[in-house]
């Protein structure tokens, strides 16, 4: 990442962190309004971290440079879907560095939620399932699980019991809902507790979704006695 993340703290001395990755072509500002729309009062002060993806050529868009966590290849009829594994791995490492920074600033892993929308969803699921310490939660909005074939072998047991929130639009034409539901089904087959929601919307977010997510965050980030 070439630009520092945007940060918003809902009060002094945050007790929890939410790292939220944007989608293709956007930047960290895209989800800043979410921080103001969700009532997380029961959690206490929260630090929202909105990373900025690097700018890179995106094959699906004719090689046009834009903020992206990884490249997306155009589909080839009759061929398996190609994924940019090196790009995914680079962004995973960058997000891991952000998680390490939050811990260095006094937020334990058990008080960190990793979240994302679209490409950011892919990064949240990929990174969260492989993280070596138990996180408070993993959120995937309007996206899918990348490198699905390696997940069973690479996942870390520390996050086997970590709650997962997944949500998708029923009219999403950019990431069809079947791809998201396949990711959900795979995670459930691996024993993860996935809370699934879908809404009558395209590739976007809606107020009902934000309210559902806020309720879930208040649950998974509920203060734990003896834990900062």
C-alpha positions as CSV (number, residue, x, y, z in Angstrom):
1,X,0.0,0.0,0.0
2,X,1.5,3.3,-1.1
3,X,-0.9,5.6,0.9
4,X,-1.5,5.5,4.7
5,X,-4.9,4.2,5.7
6,X,-7.7,6.6,6.8
7,X,-8.6,6.3,10.5
8,X,-11.6,7.3,12.5
9,X,-11.8,6.9,16.3
10,X,-15.2,7.0,17.9
11,X,-13.7,8.0,21.2
12,X,-10.4,8.3,23.1
13,X,-8.4,5.1,23.8
14,X,-10.2,2.7,21.4
15,X,-11.0,-0.7,22.8
16,X,-11.5,-2.4,19.4
17,X,-10.5,-2.0,15.8
18,X,-12.3,-2.7,12.6
19,X,-10.1,-2.9,9.5
20,X,-12.4,-2.4,6.4
21,X,-11.1,-2.9,2.9
22,X,-12.8,-1.1,-0.1
23,X,-13.7,-2.6,-3.5
24,X,-12.1,-2.3,-6.9
25,X,-11.6,1.2,-8.2
26,X,-12.5,2.9,-4.9
27,X,-10.3,4.0,-2.0
28,X,-10.4,4.2,1.8
29,X,-12.9,7.0,1.7
30,X,-15.5,4.8,0.2
31,X,-16.7,3.3,3.5
32,X,-16.0,6.1,5.9
33,X,-19.7,7.0,6.1
34,X,-20.2,3.5,7.6
35,X,-18.3,4.5,10.7
36,X,-20.8,7.3,11.3
37,X,-23.9,5.3,10.5
38,X,-23.4,2.4,12.9
39,X,-24.2,2.6,16.5
40,X,-21.5,0.7,18.3
41,X,-21.9,2.4,21.6
42,X,-22.1,-0.8,23.7
43,X,-18.6,-1.7,22.4
44,X,-16.9,1.4,23.7
45,X,-14.5,3.5,21.6
46,X,-13.7,1.9,18.3
47,X,-10.9,2.6,15.8
48,X,-12.0,2.2,12.1
49,X,-9.1,1.6,9.8
50,X,-9.7,2.1,6.0
51,X,-6.7,1.0,4.0
52,X,-6.0,2.2,0.4
53,X,-5.3,-0.5,-2.2
54,X,-2.4,0.1,-4.5
55,X,-3.0,1.4,-8.0
56,X,-2.3,-1.3,-10.6
57,X,-3.4,-2.2,-14.2
58,X,-6.6,-4.4,-14.1
59,X,-6.8,-6.9,-16.9
60,X,-10.6,-7.1,-16.8
61,X,-10.7,-3.3,-17.5
62,X,-8.4,-3.4,-20.4
63,X,-5.3,-2.9,-18.3
64,X,-6.5,0.5,-17.0
65,X,-4.7,1.4,-13.8
66,X,-7.0,1.7,-10.7
67,X,-6.9,1.0,-7.0
68,X,-7.1,-2.8,-6.7
69,X,-6.1,-5.4,-4.1
70,X,-5.2,-7.8,-6.9
71,X,-5.7,-8.2,-10.7
72,X,-8.8,-9.7,-12.2
73,X,-8.5,-11.6,-15.4
74,X,-11.3,-11.7,-18.1
75,X,-13.1,-15.0,-18.1
76,X,-12.2,-17.5,-20.8
77,X,-15.0,-19.6,-22.1
78,X,-14.6,-23.2,-21.2
79,X,-11.5,-22.5,-19.0
80,X,-11.3,-22.5,-15.2
81,X,-11.4,-19.2,-13.5
82,X,-7.9,-17.7,-13.2
83,X,-6.9,-15.9,-10.0
84,X,-4.0,-13.5,-9.4
85,X,-2.4,-15.5,-6.6
86,X,0.8,-13.3,-6.3
87,X,-1.4,-10.2,-6.0
88,X,-3.6,-11.8,-3.4
89,X,-0.6,-12.9,-1.4
90,X,0.9,-9.4,-1.5
91,X,-2.3,-7.8,-0.3
92,X,-2.7,-10.4,2.4
93,X,0.8,-9.5,3.7
94,X,-0.1,-5.8,3.7
95,X,-3.2,-6.4,5.7
96,X,-1.4,-8.6,8.1
97,X,1.0,-5.7,8.7
98,X,-2.0,-3.5,9.5
99,X,-3.3,-6.1,12.0
100,X,0.2,-6.2,13.6
101,X,0.2,-2.4,13.9
102,X,-3.2,-2.5,15.7
103,X,-1.8,-5.0,18.1
104,X,1.3,-2.9,18.7
105,X,-1.0,0.0,19.5
106,X,-2.7,-2.0,22.3
107,X,-5.6,-3.7,20.5
108,X,-5.5,-7.5,21.1
109,X,-6.4,-9.7,18.1
110,X,-9.6,-10.8,20.0
111,X,-10.8,-7.2,19.7
112,X,-10.1,-6.8,15.9
113,X,-12.6,-7.4,13.1
114,X,-11.3,-7.7,9.6
115,X,-13.9,-6.7,7.0
116,X,-14.3,-5.8,3.3
117,X,-16.5,-5.1,0.4
118,X,-16.2,-6.9,-3.0
119,X,-12.4,-7.3,-3.6
120,X,-12.0,-6.1,0.0
121,X,-14.4,-9.0,1.0
122,X,-12.0,-11.4,-0.7
123,X,-9.1,-10.0,1.2
124,X,-10.9,-10.1,4.5
125,X,-11.9,-13.7,4.1
126,X,-8.5,-14.8,2.8
127,X,-6.6,-13.0,5.5
128,X,-8.9,-13.6,8.4
129,X,-9.1,-17.4,8.0
130,X,-5.2,-17.6,7.8
131,X,-4.5,-15.2,10.7
132,X,-2.4,-16.9,13.4
133,X,-4.4,-15.4,16.4
134,X,-8.1,-15.5,17.1
135,X,-9.9,-12.5,15.8
136,X,-13.2,-11.0,17.0
137,X,-14.8,-11.5,13.6
138,X,-14.5,-11.6,9.8
139,X,-16.9,-9.7,7.6
140,X,-17.4,-10.3,3.8
141,X,-19.8,-8.0,1.9
142,X,-20.7,-8.5,-1.7
143,X,-17.7,-10.7,-2.4
144,X,-16.3,-14.2,-2.4
145,X,-13.6,-16.4,-1.0
146,X,-10.5,-16.3,-3.2
147,X,-8.0,-19.3,-3.6
148,X,-10.9,-21.5,-2.3
149,X,-9.0,-24.6,-3.2
150,X,-6.1,-23.8,-0.8
151,X,-8.3,-22.6,2.1
152,X,-8.6,-26.0,3.9
153,X,-4.8,-26.5,3.9
154,X,-3.8,-22.9,4.7
155,X,-6.4,-21.8,7.3
156,X,-5.2,-21.4,10.8
157,X,-6.9,-23.2,13.6
158,X,-6.8,-20.0,15.7
159,X,-9.8,-18.7,13.8
160,X,-11.8,-21.9,13.4
161,X,-14.4,-20.6,15.8
162,X,-14.3,-17.0,14.8
163,X,-17.7,-15.6,13.8
164,X,-18.1,-14.8,10.1
165,X,-20.7,-12.3,8.7
166,X,-21.5,-12.5,5.0
167,X,-24.0,-10.4,3.1
168,X,-24.8,-10.1,-0.6
169,X,-27.2,-8.4,-3.0
170,X,-29.8,-10.5,-4.7
171,X,-29.5,-8.4,-7.9
172,X,-25.7,-8.2,-7.9
173,X,-24.5,-8.5,-11.5
174,X,-20.8,-7.8,-10.7
175,X,-20.3,-10.6,-8.3
176,X,-23.3,-13.0,-8.8
177,X,-24.8,-14.2,-5.6
178,X,-24.1,-17.9,-6.5
179,X,-20.4,-17.2,-6.2
180,X,-20.9,-15.8,-2.8
181,X,-23.2,-18.6,-1.7
182,X,-20.6,-21.1,-2.9
183,X,-18.1,-19.4,-0.7
184,X,-20.5,-19.5,2.2
185,X,-21.2,-23.2,1.7
186,X,-17.5,-24.0,1.5
187,X,-16.8,-22.2,4.8
188,X,-19.8,-24.0,6.5
189,X,-18.5,-27.3,5.2
190,X,-15.2,-26.5,6.9
191,X,-17.0,-25.9,10.2
192,X,-17.1,-22.1,10.3
193,X,-20.1,-20.4,11.8
194,X,-21.3,-18.1,9.0
195,X,-24.2,-15.7,9.6
196,X,-25.6,-15.1,6.1
197,X,-27.8,-12.2,4.9
198,X,-29.0,-11.2,1.4
199,X,-30.9,-8.1,0.4
200,X,-32.8,-6.9,-2.7
201,X,-30.0,-4.7,-3.9
202,X,-27.3,-4.6,-6.6
203,X,-23.5,-4.5,-6.0
204,X,-23.8,-2.0,-3.1
205,X,-24.8,-1.7,0.5
206,X,-28.1,-0.8,2.1
207,X,-29.3,0.5,5.4
208,X,-30.8,-2.8,6.4
209,X,-27.5,-4.4,5.9
210,X,-25.7,-1.8,7.9
211,X,-28.1,-2.3,10.8
212,X,-27.7,-6.0,10.7
213,X,-23.9,-5.6,10.6
214,X,-24.0,-3.2,13.5
215,X,-26.0,-5.7,15.6
216,X,-23.5,-8.4,14.8
217,X,-20.5,-6.2,15.6
218,X,-22.0,-5.3,19.0
219,X,-22.2,-9.0,19.7
220,X,-18.7,-10.1,18.6
221,X,-17.1,-7.0,20.1
222,X,-19.0,-7.1,23.4
223,X,-16.6,-6.1,26.2
224,X,-14.9,-9.1,27.8
225,X,-14.0,-8.8,31.5
226,X,-10.2,-8.7,31.9
227,X,-9.6,-8.0,28.2
228,X,-8.6,-4.5,27.2
